[in-house]
Amino acid sequence: MDDFAILRTPAQVIFGTGMASATGSLAAEYGDRALVVTDPNIAGSPGFNSVRTSLHEAGVDVRVFSEAVVDVPESTITEAVGYAAEYRPDVVVAVGGGSTIDLAKVTALLARHPGPLSTYYPVGSVPGPVLPLIAVPTTAGTGSEVTPVSVITDATTRMKVGIASRHLIPRHALCDPLLTVGAPRTVTAHSGMDALAHAVESFMAIRRPAAPSSVLSRPQVGKNPLSDTLALAAAGGICANLARAVDDGDDLEARSAMLYGSLLAGIAFGNAGVTAGHALQFAVGAATHTSHGLGTGLLLPYVMEFNRPARLAEMAALAEAMACTDPVAAVHELGLRVGLPASLAEIGVEAGEVRGLAEASIGIRRLIDNNPVRLDVDALEQILTAAWHGEPDRISAARV
């Protein structure tokens, strides 16, 4: 076998019902002061209380920053970092969805290394370890609890930016399905489709030649046997359980399967990276102010169809894992089944805006260069045009 493989993960990944109560013991390994980052809704939940109780029982003093918001704007980062500077915690604990965990990552970063945050936009520019971070996810979607990426909103461009460094991988990920039971139907659907996009895009990503220098310099290195194994398992589990979790939020079996699938997909894309769908979503999300998971889920079948000729073996493997005939059709149908819009037109994108969205996406090289088929503005416009019409077959028809 001439492949290389790499697997960067937290020092510990602990999965299971009730495991959030391990937070206190883990935090106490780093000291007796914990900054807990969460959002106003999660702060009043039973799951959050279980985390806070475990910290107190372990003798850890707690300061709570509960102002996390979606898309991680600069104003919230500044406030959280100021909170950390005043409190001087030994460890940061994130309890929430992807935006909360991403906020905790950059807070832990800037608590150890001086800003501005834009200093760390170039891939791999974080100079060393950040404050220890324990991530406790409350949604099954972003996988941020195990990835080297924090996605924030740049104040100047108003576009999302991914800060990528192996130093941003949390030290511990505590994945407790009970904490996801309260997630609303729409959040469950959007975050679940995002998890599926992580699994599929990482499985279909570029395969790079083995080279120690590139492996060590990149937090995400393209598809490899280890990431592929996790991505396929994630895709199968998510496809089998997402509709169930959306239909019945109290279905703990489906919730557990979704959190497990999201975890596997997070490790897969945390090592392999994602591709065109996520690059396009940065532009689409900024233009439409729609959720990240809505955009990545909506765009996924179009990116899959565009990349199909270069990934025929991967398509066959996905069909087997997802128990379907055509993975593109299955993903498209699943998105509609859980309530995603049928097209970009439905979320307010005008036909005349499509070219500009393609032009805005082409500069996101970390993702564009990870795609298995070479991309230029025309190619991105083709994907977006098909998505604007809501017709993945338009891409295959253009190849005839």
N, C-alpha and C positions, 0 to 999 in steps of 0.2 A: 504494500500500500504506500503510495507516494504522497498521500494527503498529510497535512499537519492538522493539529487540533489544539484548541485552547479553551479553557473554562475559568473565567474569573467570576467569583461569587463573593457574597459576604462570608465572614469567618464561620458564621452559623446561620443556617436556614431552618427554622422550626415551624412546622405546619401541624395544625390540628385544633379541634374544638377545645376552647379554654386556655390555649397557649398564651394568650395576651397577659395572663397573670404571671408569666415568667419575666416580664419587663423589669420589675424591681430588682430581682437578683442579678440580672445582667448589667443593669445600670450601676449597681453598687460596686461592680468590678473596676469602674473607672473613677469613682469618687463619691461624694455625698451631695452633689448639687446637680440637678437635672433641669434643663430648660425643655419644657414640653410644648411642641408646636402643633396647633390644631386649628379648626375653624369654629365659628360660633355655633353651628348646628351640632357638630360632633361633640363639642365641649359639654353638652347637656345629655349625652347619651349614656346608657348603661355600660356600653363597651369602654367608653373613655373613663368612666368611674372605676371600672375594674383595673385599668392600667394605673390610674392615679393611686388607687388603694394599694396595689402591689408595690409601688414606689415608696409610699409611706411605711408600709410594713417592713421594707428592706432598710429603713433608716435613711432614705434619700430625701433631701429637701427639694421641693418642687416649686418652680416658677412657671406659670402657664402663659404662653402667648397664643391667644385664640382668635387672631384677626387674619388668618390665612384666607385668601380668596382665589378664585379660578384665574388661570393664566399668569399668576405671579408677577404683578406689576412692580416697577421699581420702588414706588412709594411704600409698599408693604415690605419689600426687602430691607429698605432703609430703616423702617420701624423695628423689624425683627432683629436686625443686626445691632441697633442701638440698645435693644432690650438685653441682648446677649452681652454686649460690652459692659453694661451696668451690673449684670448679675454674675458674670464670669463663671459659667457652668463648667462642670467636668465632662458632661455628656449631653447630647441633644437627643430627645425622643420625639419622633414624628408619629402622630396618630391621625390618620385621615386618608384622603384620596391622593391622586398623583400631584396635584398642585401643592398640597400641604407638604408632602414628602420632598418635592423639588424645592420648596421654600426652605425647608430644614437643611437641605444639602448646601444651598448657597449661604445660609446663615452659618453653618459649621465651617464652610470655606473661609468666609470673610472674618470669622472670629479668630482664625489662625494666620491668615495671609492678607496683607493690605489690599484695598481696592484701588481704583474703581473696578467693578465687576467685569467691565468690558475688557480688562487686561487678560481675562481668562477665556475670552471667546475663541481664540485659536485652539484647535484640537491639541490636547496634551500639554497645555500651558500651566496647569496647576502645579506648583513647584514641589509639593510634598503633602504629607497626610493632613487631613482636616480634623476638626474635633470629632471624637467618636460619635457615631450616629446609630440609633436603634430605630428601625422603621416598622410601624404596625399599620398595615393597610386596612382601610375600611371599604374599599371598592375592589372589584375584580376586573382590572383593566390595564392600568398603565405599566404595572410591573416595576415601578420606580424603586420599590423596596430592594431590588436586586441589581439595578443597572448602574452604569457609570455616567449617567446623563441627568442633568437638571435642565428642564425647559422653562425659560422665563420670557417675559415680554420686554423687549428693548424700548426704552422711553423715546428714543429719537426716531426709529423707523416704525414703531408700533407693530413690528413683526416679532414672532416668537423666535428665540435663539436657543439652541441647545449647547450647553456647556458640557464638554465631554472629557472625562479624566477617570482613570482607574481609582484615583484617590476619593472620588465621590461615591463609590460603592459603599453602602452602609455596612457597619461592622456586623450587625445582626438584623435579620428579617424575621419577624414573628407574625405568622400568617394564621389568623384565627377566623374561621368561617362565621362564627357568631357575630363578629363585628360588621359583617357585610349584610346581615339580614335586614337592616333598616334602610338600605339604599333604595331610593325611589325607582319606579319602573323605568323612567327615561334614563336615569343615570346607569341603571343596570344594563339597559340595551346599548347605550353609547359606549360605555366602558368595556362591555363584553365584545363589541365589534372591534374596538381598538386592540384588545388582546388578540383577537383573531388576526388582525392586520400585522401585529408583531410576529406572530407565529409564521404566517404565510410569507411575508416580505423577507424575513430572515432566512427562511428555507429556500427562497428563490433569489437570494442576493448573489452578488459576484463571488467567484471563488478566486482567491489570490494565491500566487505561488508562495511556497514556504520560504521565508526569509527572516531570520532572527531580528534584523533591524526594523523591518516594518511591523512585525508582531509586537515588539517591545515599544514602538513609538505610537501605535494606534490603540485606543481603548476598545475599538470594534474592528475586526479584521476580515470580515466576510464569512460566508458560510463555511462550515467545516463539520466533520463527522459528529462531534459532540453537540454542537448547536443544532444540527439537523435532527438528531434523535429526540431532543427536547421539543423542537418546533413541531415535528410530526405528532408527537403525543399530545401536545397542546392543541393543535388544530382539531384533532379527533374529539378530544374531550369538550372543547368549547362548542363545536357544532352540535354535539349530542345533548348539551345541557343549557345553552343560552336561552332558547325559547321557554324552557321550563322555568328558569329563574325569573324571566321577565313576567311570565303569566302568574306565577305564585311566588312572591318574594319571601314567603315563610318556608319554602321547600328547602330545608337545610341540606339535603343530599345534593340538590342541584347547585345551591350556593357553594357548597364545599368543592364540588367538581369544577365550578367556574373559577374559584380562587386558586385552586391547584393548577388549572390550565393557564391562568394569567401568570402565575409564578413561573411555570415552565417556559412560557412564551417570553417572559421578561428576561430570564437567564439566556435564552436563545438569542434574542435580539441585542441583549447587553453585550454579547460577544461577537455576533455576526453583523449587527447593524440592520437598519431598515433601508427602504429604497424610495422610489419615485412617489409613492402614495403619501408618505409623510412630508416629503419636500413640497408637494403640491398643497397639502393641507395647511402648511404654514401660511401660504398666500391666501388660500380660500378662507381660512378661519379669520385672518385679519380683515378681509374684505366684507365678510358676512356676519361676523361676531357670533358664529355658531360654535358648538362644542368641538373639541379636538376629536373625540371618538365618533361623532356624527360624520365629520369630514373624512377621517381615515377609513371608516367603514363603508361610506358611500363610494369612495374612490377605489377601494380595494379591487373589485372585480374588473375594473377597466385597466388597472395596472397589471393585473394578472394576465388579462387577455393580450395586452401589448407585449408582455415578456414571454408569452407562451412558446413561440418558436425556439427560443434559447433555453427553455426549461421543460422539455417534453417529458423527461424521466421524472422530474419533480412533480409535474402535473399528475402523472400516473400514480406516484406515491401518495400524493394528497387525495386523489380519488379513493384509494384504498383506505386511508386513515379516516376520511370523512364519510365513508360508506355512500359514495355517490358516483354518478357516471361522469359528470363534468364539474370540476371544482369551481369554475367561474360562474356557471349557472347556479350552483348550490350556494355560493357566497352571496350572490345577488339576491336570490330568493330569501335567504335567511335575513338579510338586511331589511327587506320589505316586510317579512314576517314579524320582526320585532319593532317595526315602526319607523325605520329610517325613511327620509324622503326619497322619492324615486329618481330625482335628478338634481343637478346643480341649479337648474332653473327654478325649482321649487323652493330653494333657500335664498332666492333673490339675486342670483348671478345673472346679469344681462349677457346676451350673446356677444355684444360688442366688448365685453370685459375679458373674454376668455384669453385673448392674446396677451393682454397685460398681466394676467395671473401667471401665464406660462413664463413670461419674461421675469417676473418677480421670483419665480421658483428656481430658475436655472442657476442662480448664484449660490444655492445652498449645497455646496460641493460635497460636504461630508456624506450627504444622502444621495445626491445625483450620481456621484462617482461610484456608489455602492450598487447601482442598478446593473443587472446582467446584460442589458442591451444599452448601447450608447445613446445618450439623450442630448438633444438640442432643443431649442425653443419650438421648432416645428413639431417635434415628437411630443413634447408636453402639451402643445396645443391640440394635437390629435386626441390624446387621452382626455383632456378636459372637454373637448367638443362632444365626444361620445358620452361623457358623463353629463354634460348639459342636456343632451337629448334623453338621457336615461336608457341608452341602448348599447350594451357592451359589444353586440354583434357588429356595430359600425366599424370597430377596429379590425375584426377579422375580415369583414367585407372589403376593406381598403387594401388587404394583402392579396386579394384575388386578381 
